[in-house]
Amino acid sequence: HWYNHEHKHSALGYVTPMDRRQGEAGLILTKRLAIKEAAKAKRPERWSGNAAVVIPDKEVHLNPDRKVAID
């Protein structure tokens, strides 16, 4: 339960796997970027660059380099 519903994964842009699976990751990341941009506008001297938000890939595969042989 913790791993899929509470733990925010770095490879997923710091959202939970369940957020990603239910399609909520985009909304969460959009809100996060708006918060960062507002903070940057309020105190620009505290920011050295852009307020980046990681946007994960649209598809995620387990073992993507693994070739599957079909006989």
All heavy atoms as TSV, in Angstrom:
chain	resi	resn	atom	element	x	y	z
A	1	HIS	N	N	0.829	-1.199	0.000
A	1	HIS	CA	C	0.000	0.000	0.000
A	1	HIS	C	C	0.873	1.263	0.000
A	1	HIS	O	O	0.634	2.172	-0.788
A	1	HIS	CB	C	-0.947	-0.014	1.198
A	1	HIS	CG	C	-1.811	1.203	1.258
A	1	HIS	ND1	N	-2.928	1.343	0.467
A	1	HIS	CD2	C	-1.713	2.347	1.971
A	1	HIS	CE1	C	-3.477	2.532	0.709
A	1	HIS	NE2	N	-2.761	3.142	1.619
A	2	TRP	N	N	1.855	1.309	0.885
A	2	TRP	CA	C	2.703	2.494	0.993
A	2	TRP	C	C	3.414	2.780	-0.329
A	2	TRP	O	O	3.436	3.924	-0.793
A	2	TRP	CB	C	3.732	2.303	2.114
A	2	TRP	CG	C	4.740	3.400	2.177
A	2	TRP	CD1	C	4.595	4.591	2.799
A	2	TRP	CD2	C	6.042	3.410	1.574
A	2	TRP	NE1	N	5.726	5.359	2.622
A	2	TRP	CE2	C	6.631	4.649	1.872
A	2	TRP	CE3	C	6.755	2.498	0.811
A	2	TRP	CZ2	C	7.892	4.987	1.432
A	2	TRP	CZ3	C	8.020	2.847	0.376
A	2	TRP	CH2	C	8.570	4.074	0.701
A	3	TYR	N	N	3.963	1.738	-0.946
A	3	TYR	CA	C	4.756	1.902	-2.162
A	3	TYR	C	C	3.915	2.468	-3.314
A	3	TYR	O	O	4.392	3.320	-4.063
A	3	TYR	CB	C	5.368	0.557	-2.561
A	3	TYR	CG	C	6.332	0.653	-3.711
A	3	TYR	CD1	C	7.652	1.008	-3.490
A	3	TYR	CD2	C	5.923	0.395	-5.012
A	3	TYR	CE1	C	8.550	1.100	-4.533
A	3	TYR	CE2	C	6.812	0.476	-6.063
A	3	TYR	CZ	C	8.125	0.829	-5.824
A	3	TYR	OH	O	9.010	0.925	-6.861
A	4	ASN	N	N	2.699	2.022	-3.463
A	4	ASN	CA	C	1.873	2.437	-4.597
A	4	ASN	C	C	0.994	3.647	-4.329
A	4	ASN	O	O	0.613	4.353	-5.263
A	4	ASN	CB	C	0.991	1.279	-5.058
A	4	ASN	CG	C	1.799	0.212	-5.740
A	4	ASN	OD1	O	2.624	0.490	-6.588
A	4	ASN	ND2	N	1.580	-1.024	-5.340
A	5	HIS	N	N	0.655	3.910	-3.071
A	5	HIS	CA	C	-0.299	4.975	-2.760
A	5	HIS	C	C	0.304	6.174	-2.028
A	5	HIS	O	O	-0.313	7.232	-2.010
A	5	HIS	CB	C	-1.452	4.418	-1.915
A	5	HIS	CG	C	-2.254	3.392	-2.649
A	5	HIS	ND1	N	-3.323	3.723	-3.434
A	5	HIS	CD2	C	-2.128	2.045	-2.729
A	5	HIS	CE1	C	-3.834	2.622	-3.963
A	5	HIS	NE2	N	-3.131	1.592	-3.553
A	6	GLU	N	N	1.462	6.012	-1.413
A	6	GLU	CA	C	2.037	7.105	-0.621
A	6	GLU	C	C	3.425	7.537	-1.083
A	6	GLU	O	O	3.732	8.723	-1.052
A	6	GLU	CB	C	2.097	6.689	0.847
A	6	GLU	CG	C	0.735	6.407	1.449
A	6	GLU	CD	C	0.832	5.903	2.877
A	6	GLU	OE1	O	1.723	6.358	3.614
A	6	GLU	OE2	O	0.013	5.041	3.232
A	7	HIS	N	N	4.247	6.592	-1.487
A	7	HIS	CA	C	5.634	6.885	-1.864
A	7	HIS	C	C	5.695	7.597	-3.212
A	7	HIS	O	O	5.160	7.119	-4.199
A	7	HIS	CB	C	6.434	5.586	-1.924
A	7	HIS	CG	C	7.846	5.769	-2.352
A	7	HIS	ND1	N	8.734	6.482	-1.596
A	7	HIS	CD2	C	8.517	5.346	-3.439
A	7	HIS	CE1	C	9.910	6.480	-2.212
A	7	HIS	NE2	N	9.799	5.798	-3.330
A	8	LYS	N	N	6.330	8.757	-3.227
A	8	LYS	CA	C	6.477	9.527	-4.459
A	8	LYS	C	C	7.788	9.135	-5.130
A	8	LYS	O	O	8.855	9.335	-4.586
A	8	LYS	CB	C	6.419	11.019	-4.148
A	8	LYS	CG	C	5.047	11.443	-3.659
A	8	LYS	CD	C	5.032	12.897	-3.266
A	8	LYS	CE	C	3.656	13.397	-2.969
A	8	LYS	NZ	N	2.953	12.793	-1.918
A	9	HIS	N	N	7.710	8.596	-6.323
A	9	HIS	CA	C	8.854	8.047	-7.040
A	9	HIS	C	C	9.557	9.112	-7.879
A	9	HIS	O	O	8.895	9.854	-8.619
A	9	HIS	CB	C	8.399	6.918	-7.960
A	9	HIS	CG	C	7.888	5.735	-7.221
A	9	HIS	ND1	N	8.631	4.605	-7.035
A	9	HIS	CD2	C	6.702	5.505	-6.610
A	9	HIS	CE1	C	7.935	3.720	-6.358
A	9	HIS	NE2	N	6.762	4.240	-6.080
A	10	SER	N	N	10.864	9.166	-7.806
A	10	SER	CA	C	11.623	10.144	-8.583
A	10	SER	C	C	11.473	9.898	-10.084
A	10	SER	O	O	11.380	10.841	-10.863
A	10	SER	CB	C	13.096	10.116	-8.184
A	10	SER	OG	O	13.662	8.839	-8.433
A	11	ALA	N	N	11.432	8.660	-10.512
A	11	ALA	CA	C	11.311	8.354	-11.941
A	11	ALA	C	C	9.941	8.739	-12.501
A	11	ALA	O	O	9.777	8.828	-13.716
A	11	ALA	CB	C	11.572	6.867	-12.180
A	12	LEU	N	N	8.976	8.962	-11.634
A	12	LEU	CA	C	7.634	9.358	-12.072
A	12	LEU	C	C	7.373	10.842	-11.850
A	12	LEU	O	O	6.238	11.297	-11.928
A	12	LEU	CB	C	6.570	8.537	-11.319
A	12	LEU	CG	C	6.603	7.032	-11.524
A	12	LEU	CD1	C	5.533	6.365	-10.679
A	12	LEU	CD2	C	6.452	6.667	-12.984
A	13	GLY	N	N	8.420	11.598	-11.546
A	13	GLY	CA	C	8.248	13.033	-11.314
A	13	GLY	C	C	7.746	13.332	-9.920
A	13	GLY	O	O	7.097	14.340	-9.701
A	14	TYR	N	N	8.030	12.446	-8.994
A	14	TYR	CA	C	7.629	12.583	-7.586
A	14	TYR	C	C	6.119	12.601	-7.414
A	14	TYR	O	O	5.561	13.451	-6.743
A	14	TYR	CB	C	8.309	13.783	-6.924
A	14	TYR	CG	C	9.795	13.575	-6.831
A	14	TYR	CD1	C	10.660	14.122	-7.764
A	14	TYR	CD2	C	10.329	12.777	-5.827
A	14	TYR	CE1	C	12.021	13.891	-7.694
A	14	TYR	CE2	C	11.689	12.541	-5.754
A	14	TYR	CZ	C	12.533	13.109	-6.696
A	14	TYR	OH	O	13.871	12.862	-6.627
A	15	VAL	N	N	5.474	11.664	-8.078
A	15	VAL	CA	C	4.071	11.345	-7.832
A	15	VAL	C	C	4.021	9.860	-7.500
A	15	VAL	O	O	4.975	9.133	-7.739
A	15	VAL	CB	C	3.158	11.666	-9.047
A	15	VAL	CG1	C	3.153	13.142	-9.348
A	15	VAL	CG2	C	3.551	10.862	-10.272
A	16	THR	N	N	2.925	9.408	-6.955
A	16	THR	CA	C	2.808	7.996	-6.609
A	16	THR	C	C	2.445	7.185	-7.855
A	16	THR	O	O	1.878	7.724	-8.813
A	16	THR	CB	C	1.730	7.760	-5.535
A	16	THR	OG1	O	0.456	8.040	-6.108
A	16	THR	CG2	C	1.959	8.609	-4.301
A	17	PRO	N	N	2.751	5.898	-7.850
A	17	PRO	CA	C	2.326	5.064	-8.975
A	17	PRO	C	C	0.809	5.106	-9.185
A	17	PRO	O	O	0.338	5.073	-10.325
A	17	PRO	CB	C	2.788	3.655	-8.574
A	17	PRO	CG	C	3.985	3.896	-7.718
A	17	PRO	CD	C	3.621	5.129	-6.937
A	18	MET	N	N	0.041	5.187	-8.114
A	18	MET	CA	C	-1.412	5.239	-8.260
A	18	MET	C	C	-1.851	6.552	-8.902
A	18	MET	O	O	-2.766	6.569	-9.725
A	18	MET	CB	C	-2.099	5.046	-6.913
A	18	MET	CG	C	-3.597	4.857	-7.043
A	18	MET	SD	S	-4.114	3.498	-8.143
A	18	MET	CE	C	-3.595	2.087	-7.215
A	19	ASP	N	N	-1.187	7.675	-8.552
A	19	ASP	CA	C	-1.482	8.942	-9.218
A	19	ASP	C	C	-1.250	8.801	-10.722
A	19	ASP	O	O	-2.051	9.266	-11.535
A	19	ASP	CB	C	-0.592	10.072	-8.692
A	19	ASP	CG	C	-0.877	10.452	-7.259
A	19	ASP	OD1	O	-2.011	10.223	-6.793
A	19	ASP	OD2	O	0.048	10.976	-6.597
A	20	ARG	N	N	-0.152	8.177	-11.064
A	20	ARG	CA	C	0.206	7.980	-12.471
A	20	ARG	C	C	-0.812	7.074	-13.158
A	20	ARG	O	O	-1.285	7.358	-14.253
A	20	ARG	CB	C	1.610	7.395	-12.544
A	20	ARG	CG	C	2.101	7.066	-13.910
A	20	ARG	CD	C	2.409	8.356	-14.676
A	20	ARG	NE	N	2.790	8.052	-16.028
A	20	ARG	CZ	C	4.020	7.829	-16.425
A	20	ARG	NH1	N	5.015	7.897	-15.579
A	20	ARG	NH2	N	4.272	7.554	-17.674
A	21	ARG	N	N	-1.148	5.986	-12.515
A	21	ARG	CA	C	-2.060	5.004	-13.101
A	21	ARG	C	C	-3.460	5.587	-13.324
A	21	ARG	O	O	-4.112	5.307	-14.317
A	21	ARG	CB	C	-2.139	3.782	-12.201
A	21	ARG	CG	C	-3.003	2.683	-12.731
A	21	ARG	CD	C	-2.997	1.504	-11.782
A	21	ARG	NE	N	-3.883	0.492	-12.275
A	21	ARG	CZ	C	-3.489	-0.688	-12.729
A	21	ARG	NH1	N	-2.214	-0.995	-12.720
A	21	ARG	NH2	N	-4.350	-1.553	-13.155
A	22	GLN	N	N	-3.909	6.426	-12.407
A	22	GLN	CA	C	-5.248	7.010	-12.499
A	22	GLN	C	C	-5.291	8.275	-13.353
A	22	GLN	O	O	-6.329	8.914	-13.460
A	22	GLN	CB	C	-5.795	7.295	-11.103
A	22	GLN	CG	C	-6.043	6.038	-10.305
A	22	GLN	CD	C	-6.536	6.307	-8.897
A	22	GLN	OE1	O	-6.333	7.394	-8.344
A	22	GLN	NE2	N	-7.169	5.320	-8.304
A	23	GLY	N	N	-4.149	8.659	-13.914
A	23	GLY	CA	C	-4.113	9.821	-14.791
A	23	GLY	C	C	-4.075	11.155	-14.066
A	23	GLY	O	O	-4.350	12.187	-14.671
A	24	GLU	N	N	-3.755	11.158	-12.794
A	24	GLU	CA	C	-3.724	12.388	-12.006
A	24	GLU	C	C	-2.353	13.059	-11.993
A	24	GLU	O	O	-2.227	14.185	-11.524
A	24	GLU	CB	C	-4.174	12.093	-10.582
A	24	GLU	CG	C	-5.603	11.587	-10.502
A	24	GLU	CD	C	-6.004	11.147	-9.108
A	24	GLU	OE1	O	-5.236	11.380	-8.163
A	24	GLU	OE2	O	-7.081	10.563	-8.983
A	25	ALA	N	N	-1.343	12.395	-12.510
A	25	ALA	CA	C	0.020	12.928	-12.445
A	25	ALA	C	C	0.144	14.267	-13.175
A	25	ALA	O	O	0.784	15.189	-12.673
A	25	ALA	CB	C	1.018	11.921	-13.008
A	26	GLY	N	N	-0.464	14.387	-14.338
A	26	GLY	CA	C	-0.380	15.638	-15.099
A	26	GLY	C	C	-0.938	16.817	-14.333
A	26	GLY	O	O	-0.328	17.894	-14.311
A	27	LEU	N	N	-2.067	16.646	-13.685
A	27	LEU	CA	C	-2.681	17.710	-12.894
A	27	LEU	C	C	-1.798	18.072	-11.701
A	27	LEU	O	O	-1.581	19.253	-11.409
A	27	LEU	CB	C	-4.065	17.292	-12.412
A	27	LEU	CG	C	-4.818	18.307	-11.561
A	27	LEU	CD1	C	-5.041	19.597	-12.335
A	27	LEU	CD2	C	-6.143	17.722	-11.101
A	28	ILE	N	N	-1.270	17.067	-11.031
A	28	ILE	CA	C	-0.388	17.304	-9.877
A	28	ILE	C	C	0.850	18.078	-10.307
A	28	ILE	O	O	1.240	19.056	-9.662
A	28	ILE	CB	C	-0.001	15.969	-9.211
A	28	ILE	CG1	C	-1.223	15.330	-8.551
A	28	ILE	CG2	C	1.128	16.164	-8.204
A	28	ILE	CD1	C	-1.022	13.889	-8.123
A	29	LEU	N	N	1.457	17.667	-11.416
A	29	LEU	CA	C	2.673	18.330	-11.891
A	29	LEU	C	C	2.397	19.751	-12.380
A	29	LEU	O	O	3.212	20.653	-12.183
A	29	LEU	CB	C	3.332	17.490	-12.980
A	29	LEU	CG	C	3.850	16.131	-12.505
A	29	LEU	CD1	C	4.305	15.293	-13.692
A	29	LEU	CD2	C	4.964	16.283	-11.492
A	30	THR	N	N	1.239	19.959	-12.986
A	30	THR	CA	C	0.856	21.310	-13.429
A	30	THR	C	C	0.670	22.236	-12.231
A	30	THR	O	O	1.148	23.380	-12.235
A	30	THR	CB	C	-0.428	21.250	-14.269
A	30	THR	OG1	O	-0.185	20.416	-15.408
A	30	THR	CG2	C	-0.856	22.627	-14.732
A	31	LYS	N	N	-0.012	21.754	-11.209
A	31	LYS	CA	C	-0.194	22.554	-9.991
A	31	LYS	C	C	1.150	22.836	-9.324
A	31	LYS	O	O	1.401	23.948	-8.849
A	31	LYS	CB	C	-1.103	21.826	-9.009
A	31	LYS	CG	C	-2.554	21.832	-9.396
A	31	LYS	CD	C	-3.395	21.098	-8.365
A	31	LYS	CE	C	-4.848	21.089	-8.716
A	31	LYS	NZ	N	-5.654	20.367	-7.714
A	32	ARG	N	N	2.012	21.829	-9.296
A	32	ARG	CA	C	3.332	21.989	-8.685
A	32	ARG	C	C	4.135	23.067	-9.406
A	32	ARG	O	O	4.789	23.902	-8.770
A	32	ARG	CB	C	4.065	20.650	-8.708
A	32	ARG	CG	C	5.331	20.640	-7.899
A	32	ARG	CD	C	5.970	19.274	-7.912
A	32	ARG	NE	N	5.120	18.303	-7.236
A	32	ARG	CZ	C	5.224	16.988	-7.394
A	32	ARG	NH1	N	6.116	16.485	-8.216
A	32	ARG	NH2	N	4.434	16.174	-6.738
A	33	LEU	N	N	4.083	23.077	-10.737
A	33	LEU	CA	C	4.801	24.088	-11.508
A	33	LEU	C	C	4.248	25.481	-11.231
A	33	LEU	O	O	5.011	26.437	-11.079
A	33	LEU	CB	C	4.723	23.771	-13.006
A	33	LEU	CG	C	5.448	24.758	-13.916
A	33	LEU	CD1	C	6.933	24.829	-13.574
A	33	LEU	CD2	C	5.239	24.374	-15.364
A	34	ALA	N	N	2.928	25.612	-11.113
A	34	ALA	CA	C	2.316	26.915	-10.816
A	34	ALA	C	C	2.772	27.431	-9.453
A	34	ALA	O	O	3.060	28.626	-9.291
A	34	ALA	CB	C	0.792	26.807	-10.866
A	35	ILE	N	N	2.856	26.549	-8.476
A	35	ILE	CA	C	3.321	26.936	-7.139
A	35	ILE	C	C	4.766	27.396	-7.194
A	35	ILE	O	O	5.138	28.418	-6.610
A	35	ILE	CB	C	3.142	25.765	-6.150
A	35	ILE	CG1	C	1.656	25.527	-5.888
A	35	ILE	CG2	C	3.897	26.028	-4.852
A	35	ILE	CD1	C	1.352	24.226	-5.172
A	36	LYS	N	N	5.597	26.662	-7.939
A	36	LYS	CA	C	7.014	27.039	-8.055
A	36	LYS	C	C	7.178	28.369	-8.780
A	36	LYS	O	O	7.996	29.199	-8.396
A	36	LYS	CB	C	7.801	25.945	-8.778
A	36	LYS	CG	C	8.033	24.720	-7.934
A	36	LYS	CD	C	8.881	23.712	-8.680
A	36	LYS	CE	C	9.225	22.524	-7.823
A	36	LYS	NZ	N	10.126	21.604	-8.517
A	37	GLU	N	N	6.405	28.571	-9.832
A	37	GLU	CA	C	6.484	29.836	-10.573
A	37	GLU	C	C	6.045	31.017	-9.702
A	37	GLU	O	O	6.633	32.086	-9.759
A	37	GLU	CB	C	5.637	29.765	-11.846
A	37	GLU	CG	C	6.190	28.838	-12.907
A	37	GLU	CD	C	7.485	29.322	-13.526
A	37	GLU	OE1	O	7.825	30.518	-13.401
A	37	GLU	OE2	O	8.172	28.489	-14.137
A	38	ALA	N	N	5.010	30.828	-8.877
A	38	ALA	CA	C	4.557	31.882	-7.973
A	38	ALA	C	C	5.625	32.197	-6.937
A	38	ALA	O	O	5.877	33.365	-6.612
A	38	ALA	CB	C	3.255	31.478	-7.290
A	39	ALA	N	N	6.273	31.165	-6.417
A	39	ALA	CA	C	7.344	31.372	-5.434
A	39	ALA	C	C	8.522	32.108	-6.071
A	39	ALA	O	O	9.117	33.002	-5.463
A	39	ALA	CB	C	7.803	30.030	-4.865
A	40	LYS	N	N	8.827	31.753	-7.315
A	40	LYS	CA	C	9.932	32.410	-8.022
A	40	LYS	C	C	9.604	33.880	-8.280
A	40	LYS	O	O	10.462	34.752	-8.150
A	40	LYS	CB	C	10.209	31.684	-9.334
A	40	LYS	CG	C	11.378	32.240	-10.085
A	40	LYS	CD	C	11.634	31.450	-11.343
A	40	LYS	CE	C	12.782	32.055	-12.128
A	40	LYS	NZ	N	13.040	31.319	-13.359
A	41	ALA	N	N	8.353	34.171	-8.646
A	41	ALA	CA	C	7.949	35.558	-8.900
A	41	ALA	C	C	7.998	36.391	-7.619
A	41	ALA	O	O	8.338	37.573	-7.651
A	41	ALA	CB	C	6.539	35.584	-9.496
A	42	LYS	N	N	7.668	35.766	-6.505
A	42	LYS	CA	C	7.643	36.476	-5.227
A	42	LYS	C	C	9.052	36.778	-4.716
A	42	LYS	O	O	9.302	37.854	-4.182
A	42	LYS	CB	C	6.881	35.634	-4.204
A	42	LYS	CG	C	6.669	36.314	-2.883
A	42	LYS	CD	C	5.807	35.458	-1.973
A	42	LYS	CE	C	5.571	36.154	-0.646
A	42	LYS	NZ	N	4.718	35.354	0.237
A	43	ARG	N	N	9.968	35.822	-4.862
A	43	ARG	CA	C	11.345	35.982	-4.367
A	43	ARG	C	C	12.348	35.507	-5.415
A	43	ARG	O	O	13.002	34.466	-5.233
A	43	ARG	CB	C	11.536	35.172	-3.083
A	43	ARG	CG	C	10.647	35.538	-1.899
A	43	ARG	CD	C	11.105	36.773	-1.134
A	43	ARG	NE	N	12.452	36.710	-0.650
A	43	ARG	CZ	C	12.829	36.235	0.535
A	43	ARG	NH1	N	11.933	35.764	1.358
A	43	ARG	NH2	N	14.097	36.232	0.882
A	44	PRO	N	N	12.499	36.223	-6.535
A	44	PRO	CA	C	13.358	35.753	-7.626
A	44	PRO	C	C	14.826	35.593	-7.226
A	44	PRO	O	O	15.547	34.790	-7.821
A	44	PRO	CB	C	13.183	36.813	-8.714
A	44	PRO	CG	C	12.660	38.010	-8.021
A	44	PRO	CD	C	11.890	37.509	-6.836
A	45	GLU	N	N	15.264	36.327	-6.228
A	45	GLU	CA	C	16.667	36.229	-5.806
A	45	GLU	C	C	17.001	34.864	-5.205
A	45	GLU	O	O	18.171	34.495	-5.109
A	45	GLU	CB	C	17.009	37.350	-4.807
A	45	GLU	CG	C	16.358	37.219	-3.433
A	45	GLU	CD	C	14.947	37.764	-3.343
A	45	GLU	OE1	O	14.361	38.183	-4.366
A	45	GLU	OE2	O	14.420	37.776	-2.216
A	46	ARG	N	N	16.012	34.110	-4.812
A	46	ARG	CA	C	16.242	32.790	-4.221
A	46	ARG	C	C	16.341	31.690	-5.277
A	46	ARG	O	O	16.626	30.557	-4.960
A	46	ARG	CB	C	15.123	32.457	-3.239
A	46	ARG	CG	C	15.092	33.440	-2.064
A	46	ARG	CD	C	14.133	33.009	-1.035
A	46	ARG	NE	N	14.700	31.861	-0.328
A	46	ARG	CZ	C	14.063	31.162	0.591
A	46	ARG	NH1	N	12.840	31.480	0.924
A	46	ARG	NH2	N	14.631	30.151	1.170
A	47	TRP	N	N	16.099	32.041	-6.539
A	47	TRP	CA	C	16.088	31.055	-7.614
A	47	TRP	C	C	17.245	31.323	-8.559
A	47	TRP	O	O	17.440	32.425	-9.035
A	47	TRP	CB	C	14.767	31.127	-8.384
A	47	TRP	CG	C	13.601	30.738	-7.537
A	47	TRP	CD1	C	12.990	31.496	-6.588
A	47	TRP	CD2	C	12.939	29.492	-7.530
A	47	TRP	NE1	N	11.975	30.800	-5.999
A	47	TRP	CE2	C	11.918	29.547	-6.562
A	47	TRP	CE3	C	13.096	28.316	-8.256
A	47	TRP	CZ2	C	11.061	28.492	-6.302
A	47	TRP	CZ3	C	12.244	27.265	-8.002
A	47	TRP	CH2	C	11.254	27.358	-7.037
A	48	SER	N	N	18.002	30.296	-8.881
A	48	SER	CA	C	19.138	30.456	-9.783
A	48	SER	C	C	18.798	30.068	-11.219
A	48	SER	O	O	19.573	30.310	-12.133
A	48	SER	CB	C	20.309	29.591	-9.305
A	48	SER	OG	O	19.947	28.226	-9.292
A	49	GLY	N	N	17.668	29.458	-11.441
A	49	GLY	CA	C	17.290	29.025	-12.789
A	49	GLY	C	C	15.788	28.888	-12.903
A	49	GLY	O	O	15.032	29.497	-12.154
A	50	ASN	N	N	15.375	28.073	-13.844
A	50	ASN	CA	C	13.945	27.851	-14.060
A	50	ASN	C	C	13.354	26.973	-12.964
A	50	ASN	O	O	14.046	26.157	-12.364
A	50	ASN	CB	C	13.708	27.191	-15.412
A	50	ASN	CG	C	14.026	28.115	-16.555
A	50	ASN	OD1	O	13.922	29.326	-16.423
A	50	ASN	ND2	N	14.419	27.554	-17.674
A	51	ALA	N	N	12.076	27.125	-12.744
A	51	ALA	CA	C	11.349	26.290	-11.794
A	51	ALA	C	C	10.948	25.011	-12.521
A	51	ALA	O	O	9.858	24.894	-13.050
A	51	ALA	CB	C	10.125	27.020	-11.259
A	52	ALA	N	N	11.871	24.080	-12.604
A	52	ALA	CA	C	11.657	22.860	-13.391
A	52	ALA	C	C	10.772	21.861	-12.658
A	52	ALA	O	O	10.838	21.715	-11.450
A	52	ALA	CB	C	12.996	22.214	-13.707
A	53	VAL	N	N	9.953	21.204	-13.439
A	53	VAL	CA	C	9.135	20.097	-12.949
A	53	VAL	C	C	9.376	18.939	-13.902
A	53	VAL	O	O	9.333	19.116	-15.116
A	53	VAL	CB	C	7.637	20.460	-12.923
A	53	VAL	CG1	C	6.783	19.253	-12.601
A	53	VAL	CG2	C	7.382	21.558	-11.908
A	54	VAL	N	N	9.646	17.783	-13.365
A	54	VAL	CA	C	9.898	16.607	-14.184
A	54	VAL	C	C	8.582	16.106	-14.773
A	54	VAL	O	O	7.616	15.901	-14.051
A	54	VAL	CB	C	10.549	15.484	-13.339
A	54	VAL	CG1	C	10.712	14.220	-14.155
A	54	VAL	CG2	C	11.876	15.952	-12.781
A	55	ILE	N	N	8.559	15.952	-16.079
A	55	ILE	CA	C	7.392	15.385	-16.751
A	55	ILE	C	C	7.775	13.967	-17.170
A	55	ILE	O	O	8.633	13.788	-18.038
A	55	ILE	CB	C	6.989	16.203	-17.999
A	55	ILE	CG1	C	6.769	17.665	-17.643
A	55	ILE	CG2	C	5.769	15.581	-18.664
A	55	ILE	CD1	C	5.651	17.938	-16.657
A	56	PRO	N	N	7.168	12.971	-16.561
A	56	PRO	CA	C	7.538	11.590	-16.893
A	56	PRO	C	C	7.075	11.189	-18.287
A	56	PRO	O	O	6.183	11.805	-18.857
A	56	PRO	CB	C	6.826	10.763	-15.821
A	56	PRO	CG	C	5.735	11.618	-15.321
A	56	PRO	CD	C	6.162	13.048	-15.529
A	57	ASP	N	N	7.685	10.147	-18.822
A	57	ASP	CA	C	7.283	9.607	-20.113
A	57	ASP	C	C	5.825	9.178	-20.077
A	57	ASP	O	O	5.293	8.830	-19.025
A	57	ASP	CB	C	8.146	8.394	-20.469
A	57	ASP	CG	C	9.607	8.769	-20.668
A	57	ASP	OD1	O	9.875	9.912	-21.083
A	57	ASP	OD2	O	10.466	7.916	-20.409
A	58	LYS	N	N	5.198	9.171	-21.253
A	58	LYS	CA	C	3.793	8.767	-21.314
A	58	LYS	C	C	3.615	7.277	-21.066
A	58	LYS	O	O	2.605	6.851	-20.554
A	58	LYS	CB	C	3.198	9.147	-22.657
A	58	LYS	CG	C	3.066	10.640	-22.824
A	58	LYS	CD	C	2.362	10.988	-24.097
A	58	LYS	CE	C	2.300	12.491	-24.199
A	58	LYS	NZ	N	1.088	12.979	-24.733
A	59	GLU	N	N	4.601	6.481	-21.463
A	59	GLU	CA	C	4.527	5.046	-21.259
A	59	GLU	C	C	5.687	4.597	-20.395
A	59	GLU	O	O	6.792	5.099	-20.513
A	59	GLU	CB	C	4.589	4.295	-22.583
A	59	GLU	CG	C	3.362	4.459	-23.429
A	59	GLU	CD	C	3.419	3.598	-24.674
A	59	GLU	OE1	O	4.400	2.849	-24.857
A	59	GLU	OE2	O	2.480	3.675	-25.464
A	60	VAL	N	N	5.414	3.638	-19.551
A	60	VAL	CA	C	6.436	3.059	-18.694
A	60	VAL	C	C	6.436	1.562	-18.929
A	60	VAL	O	O	5.371	0.941	-18.973
A	60	VAL	CB	C	6.157	3.349	-17.198
A	60	VAL	CG1	C	7.202	2.706	-16.320
A	60	VAL	CG2	C	6.107	4.851	-16.966
A	61	HIS	N	N	7.624	0.983	-19.110
A	61	HIS	CA	C	7.736	-0.452	-19.358
A	61	HIS	C	C	8.661	-1.082	-18.325
A	61	HIS	O	O	9.663	-0.481	-17.952
A	61	HIS	CB	C	8.315	-0.715	-20.749
A	61	HIS	CG	C	7.470	-0.166	-21.838
A	61	HIS	ND1	N	6.406	-0.846	-22.354
A	61	HIS	CD2	C	7.532	1.003	-22.512
A	61	HIS	CE1	C	5.838	-0.128	-23.302
A	61	HIS	NE2	N	6.494	1.008	-23.416
A	62	LEU	N	N	8.319	-2.269	-17.906
A	62	LEU	CA	C	9.217	-3.040	-17.056
A	62	LEU	C	C	10.246	-3.713	-17.952
A	62	LEU	O	O	9.898	-4.280	-18.990
A	62	LEU	CB	C	8.446	-4.101	-16.268
A	62	LEU	CG	C	7.454	-3.570	-15.246
A	62	LEU	CD1	C	6.686	-4.719	-14.632
A	62	LEU	CD2	C	8.176	-2.797	-14.168
A	63	ASN	N	N	11.505	-3.635	-17.574
A	63	ASN	CA	C	12.595	-4.250	-18.344
A	63	ASN	C	C	12.547	-3.856	-19.825
A	63	ASN	O	O	12.420	-4.702	-20.697
A	63	ASN	CB	C	12.544	-5.778	-18.218
A	63	ASN	CG	C	12.566	-6.227	-16.789
A	63	ASN	OD1	O	13.315	-5.702	-15.980
A	63	ASN	ND2	N	11.721	-7.188	-16.453
A	64	PRO	N	N	12.656	-2.565	-20.154
A	64	PRO	CA	C	12.486	-2.133	-21.539
A	64	PRO	C	C	13.557	-2.656	-22.489
A	64	PRO	O	O	13.302	-2.777	-23.682
A	64	PRO	CB	C	12.539	-0.609	-21.438
A	64	PRO	CG	C	13.293	-0.345	-20.201
A	64	PRO	CD	C	12.942	-1.473	-19.260
A	65	ASP	N	N	14.741	-2.986	-21.997
A	65	ASP	CA	C	15.815	-3.469	-22.858
A	65	ASP	C	C	15.749	-4.974	-23.097
A	65	ASP	O	O	16.506	-5.520	-23.886
A	65	ASP	CB	C	17.175	-3.112	-22.266
A	65	ASP	CG	C	17.362	-1.609	-22.182
A	65	ASP	OD1	O	16.832	-0.898	-23.041
A	65	ASP	OD2	O	18.034	-1.170	-21.249
A	66	ARG	N	N	14.879	-5.635	-22.397
A	66	ARG	CA	C	14.782	-7.077	-22.449
A	66	ARG	C	C	14.033	-7.510	-23.715
A	66	ARG	O	O	12.935	-7.044	-23.999
A	66	ARG	CB	C	14.061	-7.579	-21.216
A	66	ARG	CG	C	14.013	-9.037	-21.066
A	66	ARG	CD	C	13.396	-9.350	-19.731
A	66	ARG	NE	N	13.173	-10.762	-19.612
A	66	ARG	CZ	C	12.527	-11.319	-18.627
A	66	ARG	NH1	N	12.034	-10.578	-17.657
A	66	ARG	NH2	N	12.370	-12.608	-18.573
A	67	LYS	N	N	14.639	-8.390	-24.473
A	67	LYS	CA	C	14.007	-8.913	-25.691
A	67	LYS	C	C	13.219	-10.169	-25.328
A	67	LYS	O	O	13.686	-11.031	-24.608
A	67	LYS	CB	C	15.074	-9.276	-26.733
A	67	LYS	CG	C	15.994	-8.136	-27.086
A	67	LYS	CD	C	15.298	-7.124	-27.946
A	67	LYS	CE	C	16.308	-6.105	-28.421
A	67	LYS	NZ	N	15.915	-4.768	-28.293
A	68	VAL	N	N	12.027	-10.253	-25.841
A	68	VAL	CA	C	11.181	-11.408	-25.579
A	68	VAL	C	C	11.127	-12.242	-26.852
A	68	VAL	O	O	10.737	-11.747	-27.923
A	68	VAL	CB	C	9.754	-10.985	-25.165
A	68	VAL	CG1	C	8.874	-12.205	-24.957
A	68	VAL	CG2	C	9.818	-10.136	-23.910
A	69	ALA	N	N	11.514	-13.495	-26.739
A	69	ALA	CA	C	11.484	-14.407	-27.893
A	69	ALA	C	C	10.141	-15.126	-27.917
A	69	ALA	O	O	9.684	-15.672	-26.933
A	69	ALA	CB	C	12.621	-15.411	-27.790
A	70	ILE	N	N	9.511	-15.092	-29.085
A	70	ILE	CA	C	8.247	-15.802	-29.262
A	70	ILE	C	C	8.495	-16.924	-30.258
A	70	ILE	O	O	8.921	-16.702	-31.389
A	70	ILE	CB	C	7.149	-14.849	-29.788
A	70	ILE	CG1	C	6.939	-13.707	-28.792
A	70	ILE	CG2	C	5.868	-15.620	-30.045
A	70	ILE	CD1	C	5.961	-12.662	-29.269
A	71	ASP	N	N	8.249	-18.148	-29.826
A	71	ASP	CA	C	8.473	-19.319	-30.700
A	71	ASP	C	C	7.228	-19.689	-31.446
A	71	ASP	O	O	6.147	-19.557	-31.096
A	71	ASP	CB	C	8.939	-20.524	-29.869
A	71	ASP	CG	C	10.318	-20.250	-29.271
A	71	ASP	OD1	O	11.132	-19.582	-29.950
A	71	ASP	OD2	O	10.564	-20.733	-28.166
